[in-house]
Amino acid sequence: MSEVRNNQDEERVKEEHDEVVNNAEDKETLESSKENSKLETETDVNSKTESDEKTGKEEKASDVEEPVVLSKEEIADLRKKAEERDSFLDQLLRTRAEFMNYQKRVRKENESTAQYAIQDLIIDLFPELDNFDRALKLADSSKDFDKFVEGIKLIEDQLFKVLAKYGVKSIETVGKAFDPNLHEAVMEEENNELPHHTIIDELQGGFLLKERVIRPSKVKVSKRTIEENDVKETEKTENVQKDND
């Protein structure tokens, strides 16, 4: 019994010794692995730093441009082109100045034209003003009213001829159908004999300048109170009655 116990104690001691030895070996292996990993990391960092420095030097070297050397012919050609550029710029500035002066001159001419546009018309009206003056003097010295009226009518005819010379003409009214583009109806008069809104009187004359209305005519127009069909029936009945009689 004592021998068996001694054998068990020896085996336990041996196992503990082996476990201590294994732990020591594992610790040495771990420390060796850490040192190797550290060395590899330092090696990679150094390699990367050297690579970056090399790349930076190459980029810096590429940024530096080599000086361009021009021949005498190329320099002469550049000078010629510079002279042509200056010449074109001078011509452009001169042309611009001339155009601005032209614009000012045209503007003044237009203003002058607008200011004196009716000069010719006024000159043509002077003789008619002289005729009015003579007619008034004749009225003071003569009691012949008919001749005075005749003279006024002649002057009126001359005035309309002057206006016609400049494209002014009267708007036709009496007997025409009312046209709101040409006429202004200021009065209505009941009239069943004429078509509705036929002009029966002119209260103020209207005028056209070329094709533009510069003053519409003020007129009096007819107003029907009976429809045309009713008028026709009434006329037909009256005619029948006359035939019977």
JOSULFEN-V533688 format. One record per residue. N is the residue number from 1. SS is DSSP state (@ for helix, = for strand, . for the rest). Layout:
# JOSULFEN-V533688
n=N ss=SS
n=N ss=SS
This chain:
# JOSULFEN-V533688
n=1 ss=.
n=2 ss=@
n=3 ss=@
n=4 ss=@
n=5 ss=@
n=6 ss=@
n=7 ss=@
n=8 ss=@
n=9 ss=@
n=10 ss=@
n=11 ss=@
n=12 ss=@
n=13 ss=@
n=14 ss=@
n=15 ss=@
n=16 ss=@
n=17 ss=@
n=18 ss=@
n=19 ss=@
n=20 ss=@
n=21 ss=@
n=22 ss=@
n=23 ss=@
n=24 ss=@
n=25 ss=@
n=26 ss=@
n=27 ss=@
n=28 ss=@
n=29 ss=@
n=30 ss=@
n=31 ss=@
n=32 ss=@
n=33 ss=@
n=34 ss=@
n=35 ss=@
n=36 ss=@
n=37 ss=@
n=38 ss=@
n=39 ss=@
n=40 ss=@
n=41 ss=@
n=42 ss=@
n=43 ss=@
n=44 ss=@
n=45 ss=@
n=46 ss=@
n=47 ss=@
n=48 ss=@
n=49 ss=@
n=50 ss=@
n=51 ss=@
n=52 ss=@
n=53 ss=@
n=54 ss=@
n=55 ss=@
n=56 ss=@
n=57 ss=@
n=58 ss=@
n=59 ss=@
n=60 ss=@
n=61 ss=@
n=62 ss=@
n=63 ss=@
n=64 ss=.
n=65 ss=.
n=66 ss=.
n=67 ss=.
n=68 ss=.
n=69 ss=.
n=70 ss=.
n=71 ss=.
n=72 ss=@
n=73 ss=@
n=74 ss=@
n=75 ss=@
n=76 ss=@
n=77 ss=@
n=78 ss=@
n=79 ss=@
n=80 ss=@
n=81 ss=@
n=82 ss=@
n=83 ss=@
n=84 ss=@
n=85 ss=@
n=86 ss=@
n=87 ss=@
n=88 ss=@
n=89 ss=@
n=90 ss=@
n=91 ss=@
n=92 ss=@
n=93 ss=@
n=94 ss=@
n=95 ss=@
n=96 ss=@
n=97 ss=@
n=98 ss=@
n=99 ss=@
n=100 ss=@
n=101 ss=@
n=102 ss=@
n=103 ss=@
n=104 ss=@
n=105 ss=@
n=106 ss=@
n=107 ss=@
n=108 ss=@
n=109 ss=@
n=110 ss=@
n=111 ss=@
n=112 ss=@
n=113 ss=@
n=114 ss=@
n=115 ss=@
n=116 ss=.
n=117 ss=.
n=118 ss=.
n=119 ss=@
n=120 ss=@
n=121 ss=@
n=122 ss=@
n=123 ss=@
n=124 ss=@
n=125 ss=@
n=126 ss=@
n=127 ss=@
n=128 ss=@
n=129 ss=@
n=130 ss=@
n=131 ss=@
n=132 ss=@
n=133 ss=@
n=134 ss=@
n=135 ss=@
n=136 ss=@
n=137 ss=@
n=138 ss=@
n=139 ss=@
n=140 ss=@
n=141 ss=@
n=142 ss=.
n=143 ss=.
n=144 ss=.
n=145 ss=@
n=146 ss=@
n=147 ss=@
n=148 ss=@
n=149 ss=@
n=150 ss=@
n=151 ss=@
n=152 ss=@
n=153 ss=@
n=154 ss=@
n=155 ss=@
n=156 ss=@
n=157 ss=@
n=158 ss=@
n=159 ss=@
n=160 ss=@
n=161 ss=@
n=162 ss=@
n=163 ss=@
n=164 ss=@
n=165 ss=@
n=166 ss=.
n=167 ss=.
n=168 ss==
n=169 ss==
n=170 ss==
n=171 ss=.
n=172 ss=.
n=173 ss=.
n=174 ss=.
n=175 ss=.
n=176 ss=.
n=177 ss==
n=178 ss=.
n=179 ss=.
n=180 ss=.
n=181 ss=.
n=182 ss=.
n=183 ss==
n=184 ss==
n=185 ss==
n=186 ss==
n=187 ss==
n=188 ss==
n=189 ss==
n=190 ss==
n=191 ss=.
n=192 ss=.
n=193 ss=.
n=194 ss=.
n=195 ss=.
n=196 ss=.
n=197 ss=.
n=198 ss==
n=199 ss==
n=200 ss==
n=201 ss==
n=202 ss==
n=203 ss==
n=204 ss==
n=205 ss=.
n=206 ss=.
n=207 ss==
n=208 ss==
n=209 ss==
n=210 ss=.
n=211 ss=.
n=212 ss==
n=213 ss==
n=214 ss==
n=215 ss==
n=216 ss=.
n=217 ss==
n=218 ss==
n=219 ss==
n=220 ss==
n=221 ss==
n=222 ss==
n=223 ss==
n=224 ss=.
n=225 ss=.
n=226 ss=.
n=227 ss=.
n=228 ss=@
n=229 ss=@
n=230 ss=@
n=231 ss=@
n=232 ss=@
n=233 ss=@
n=234 ss=@
n=235 ss=@
n=236 ss=@
n=237 ss=@
n=238 ss=@
n=239 ss=@
n=240 ss=@
n=241 ss=@
n=242 ss=@
n=243 ss=@
n=244 ss=@
n=245 ss=.
